[in-house]
Amino acid sequence: MEKFSQFRDRGSGISPFIPVTTPSSLPATALHAFLFLVRLPFFLFTSIGYFLILQHLPLPALIRKLLLWCILAIPGIWWVDLQLDGVKRGSLSQQPRSRVPHPKSIIAANFTSPIDALYLAAVFDPIFVAATPTSRRVRRIGLFSAIRAALSPSAQLSSEVFDSHEWEGAGGGKTEDTCSLRELVARYPGRVIAVFPECGTTNGKGVLPLSPCLLTAPPDSAIFPVSMRYTPPDVTTPVPGLQGWASFLWKLLGRPTHCIRVRIAEGMFNTTGAPNGVSGSPVDERTALDSGGVTRRKVAPTEEEQRLLDRVAEALARLGRAKRVGLTLEDKKRFVAAWSKRK
């Protein structure tokens, strides 16, 4: 992998985009193939049935969660190690409801696999939003779009999920499909909002710089960093595309079991831009106009705002036993191009 050394973070030496591989033997491969062939029809049937039909029906949230757990159970995802940061094992039931994501709160989760969105939907039934690395605005997406984004080509992230040409605002395009987190929480006060602020997948060894969309969170909404790690770790999908989908399904359906290690940090509040730590109104891209009255595409975070992003990123790195890296989605685009040309 020496030819990909340019895609290592200089500070930590981490390569967050290289796929994780696990050793295998001939008997293990035979078992792998058998499990894959047996599970594939059931997995496709339940997944297609849910996303084409059942998710569009007015089913109670509990029924939707049970259906999603059925999808998770087929590939053997049966054990979840859930722990709250700073809480002793065995005392989760004694914690107040405010200690875990709840209505009007925001989940800021790491992004490593399509399973991330599926698990969050099965547990918290959140509203998923897509974010970009440079914009404070988000766009609401469905569960299937959140799953698909994990393997969307990084070069198409902006066009597939957002269409960057429609993000200019006043005098420059459409904004009706985008909003701030503050607006979304006000619109859906009874739901949890879930965002993947890294905006692209990694192999779980590094945390990319976070999107400034978290800076539009309302002051009374807790931001919960949520880290998800997998055993075996080869179900992470840092390389997108059709080949990535095939590899992911092979590893997902061929393993006897998969375990998820979930860590939830204590909620953080957006107190940026106000005196004495009292929250004020965060900068919104629609009001950040230049001299010509056109919305700027990017509003750089202030020092105080950057501290909030750093706190969330540090929590994700600590909970996931990862390192923060300086590599961005632009680096990932170049990595994917180089990876696709390897022999």
LINRAPE-V575988 format. One record per residue. N is the residue number from 0. RES is the residue in one small letter. OMEGA is omega in degrees with one decimal (* if undefined). Layout:
n=(N N)
res=(RES RES)
omega=(OMEGA OMEGA)
//
This chain:
n=(0 1 2 3 4 5 6 7 8 9 10 11 12 13 14 15 16 17 18 19 20 21 22 23 24 25 26 27 28 29 30 31 32 33 34 35 36 37 38 39 40 41 42 43 44 45 46 47 48 49 50 51 52 53 54 55 56 57 58 59 60 61 62 63 64 65 66 67 68 69 70 71 72 73 74 75 76 77 78 79 80 81 82 83 84 85 86 87 88 89 90 91 92 93 94 95 96 97 98 99 100 101 102 103 104 105 106 107 108 109 110 111 112 113 114 115 116 117 118 119 120 121 122 123 124 125 126 127 128 129 130 131 132 133 134 135 136 137 138 139 140 141 142 143 144 145 146 147 148 149 150 151 152 153 154 155 156 157 158 159 160 161 162 163 164 165 166 167 168 169 170 171 172 173 174 175 176 177 178 179 180 181 182 183 184 185 186 187 188 189 190 191 192 193 194 195 196 197 198 199 200 201 202 203 204 205 206 207 208 209 210 211 212 213 214 215 216 217 218 219 220 221 222 223 224 225 226 227 228 229 230 231 232 233 234 235 236 237 238 239 240 241 242 243 244 245 246 247 248 249 250 251 252 253 254 255 256 257 258 259 260 261 262 263 264 265 266 267 268 269 270 271 272 273 274 275 276 277 278 279 280 281 282 283 284 285 286 287 288 289 290 291 292 293 294 295 296 297 298 299 300 301 302 303 304 305 306 307 308 309 310 311 312 313 314 315 316 317 318 319 320 321 322 323 324 325 326 327 328 329 330 331 332 333 334 335 336 337 338 339 340 341 342)
res=(m e k f s q f r d r g s g i s p f i p v t t p s s l p a t a l h a f l f l v r l p f f l f t s i g y f l i l q h l p l p a l i r k l l l w c i l a i p g i w w v d l q l d g v k r g s l s q q p r s r v p h p k s i i a a n f t s p i d a l y l a a v f d p i f v a a t p t s r r v r r i g l f s a i r a a l s p s a q l s s e v f d s h e w e g a g g g k t e d t c s l r e l v a r y p g r v i a v f p e c g t t n g k g v l p l s p c l l t a p p d s a i f p v s m r y t p p d v t t p v p g l q g w a s f l w k l l g r p t h c i r v r i a e g m f n t t g a p n g v s g s p v d e r t a l d s g g v t r r k v a p t e e e q r l l d r v a e a l a r l g r a k r v g l t l e d k k r f v a a w s k r k)
omega=(-177.7 -178.7 179.0 -179.0 178.7 179.7 170.8 175.7 -174.6 -177.4 -174.4 -176.2 -177.8 172.4 -172.7 -174.9 -178.5 -179.0 178.1 177.4 177.2 -179.3 -178.8 177.7 -179.3 176.3 178.7 178.4 177.8 176.1 178.4 -178.6 179.3 179.9 179.9 -177.8 179.3 -174.1 -172.5 180.0 179.8 -179.1 179.5 -178.5 -178.0 -178.9 -179.9 179.3 -178.8 -172.7 178.5 -172.8 -166.8 -177.3 179.5 178.4 -179.7 -178.9 174.2 -178.9 -179.2 179.9 178.3 179.5 178.4 178.2 178.8 176.2 175.0 177.7 179.1 -176.4 -176.8 177.5 175.4 175.2 -172.3 -176.5 179.8 177.1 -177.3 178.9 174.7 -178.3 178.9 -179.6 -179.1 176.4 179.3 -178.6 -179.2 -177.7 -178.4 -176.9 178.3 -178.8 -178.8 -177.6 178.3 178.7 -176.4 -179.3 -177.3 176.1 -174.6 174.6 173.1 -171.5 171.9 -171.4 -178.5 -170.5 172.1 -179.8 -178.1 -177.4 -179.3 179.1 -179.6 178.5 -178.4 -176.9 -171.3 -177.5 -174.8 166.8 -178.7 175.5 176.6 -177.9 173.5 -177.1 -173.1 -174.5 175.5 -178.8 -178.4 176.0 178.7 177.4 177.9 -179.6 -178.5 177.4 178.0 176.8 -177.8 -179.2 -179.8 179.9 174.3 177.2 -175.9 179.4 -177.9 -176.9 -177.3 -176.1 -177.6 -171.6 -172.7 -165.3 -171.1 179.9 -178.6 -176.0 -173.4 177.8 -171.8 176.9 -174.6 179.2 -173.1 174.1 -174.8 -180.0 -179.2 -179.7 174.5 176.3 177.6 179.6 -178.0 177.7 178.3 -178.5 -178.0 -175.6 -178.9 -176.4 171.5 176.7 -180.0 179.4 173.2 -169.7 175.1 174.6 178.1 -175.5 173.1 175.9 177.6 -178.3 -179.3 177.1 -178.5 174.1 -172.9 177.1 177.2 179.6 179.3 -178.7 177.8 177.1 178.7 -175.3 -177.8 178.5 -179.9 174.7 -178.0 170.7 -178.6 179.6 177.6 177.2 -172.4 173.7 -3.6 -175.0 -175.4 175.4 172.7 -173.0 178.7 179.8 -175.2 175.5 -178.3 178.0 176.3 177.0 -179.5 178.7 -179.3 -179.1 177.8 -179.5 -177.3 -173.9 -176.6 179.1 177.2 -179.9 172.3 178.3 178.2 176.1 -175.0 177.0 -178.8 179.3 176.9 -177.3 177.2 -177.3 -179.5 179.4 -176.4 172.0 -179.0 179.3 174.5 175.8 178.0 -171.3 172.4 179.9 179.1 178.1 177.1 -175.6 -178.4 -179.2 -180.0 -174.3 174.7 -175.1 180.0 178.5 -179.9 -178.1 174.9 -180.0 -175.2 174.1 -176.2 178.0 172.5 179.7 -179.6 178.1 179.7 177.7 177.1 177.9 179.2 179.2 179.0 -179.9 178.6 178.8 178.4 179.8 -178.4 -178.4 -178.5 -177.8 -179.2 177.9 172.6 -178.6 179.3 178.9 -176.4 177.4 174.8 175.8 179.6 177.4 179.2 178.3 -178.9 177.6 178.9 -178.9 -179.0 -179.6 -177.4 178.8 *)
//
